[in-house]
Every structure is written in C-alpha cells, then in structure tokens.
Amino acid sequence: MTTIAALHAAVTAAPYDGEPTAAELDAIDREMPLIQADIVLLDAEIMAIDRTPTELDERRIRRARRRVLAARRALANLTAAAGEVA
C-alpha cells in the first residue's frame, strides 16, 4: 500500500492568511461608490416590499436606480481610462 501524504504536501498551496492583498483592497475602493449605491437601492426596495409602494417609495427607488447606473457608468469609464493609459 502506498501513502499519498507526500503527494498531498506537493499539491497543497501556501497557507492562506485570510487577508486581502493591496490590489484587492484597491479594487474594493474603486468599486465602493457602486457598492454603496446598490445598498441604497436594496434599502429602498426592502422598505416597499411588504406594502403597496407610495409615490415617495417609487421616487426613492427610481432615484436609487439612477444612482446605481451612474456609479456603474463611472466605474466603467474609470476602468476604460485605466486600460488606455496602461
């Protein structure tokens, strides 16, 4: 019978320390306006989920959707501009 312990050690990568890298943190910082806009939209939708939406609810959701679209556009433009420079 052969043991596989030696093979297991060769395949296993370095232990994961659980901390994000600097590049991952930079990516999160770039995406933070979009993340926050998504949270605002989700909050607006949650407030109107169990009742008939009022005019104020509809405006709040519409405004939050526009904010998400603007954040996505800004992030796409930022990514495209970074791609042209690099």
Sequence and secondary structure as in RCSB ss.txt:
>XXXX:A:sequence
MTTIAALHAAVTAAPYDGEPTAAELDAIDREMPLIQADIVLLDAEIMAIDRTPTELDERRIRRARRRVLAARRAL
ANLTAAAGEVA
>XXXX:A:secstr
    HHHHHHHS     S   HHHHHHHHHHHHHHHHHHHHHHHHHHTTTS   HHHHHHHHHHHHHHHHHHHHH
HHHHHHHHHH 
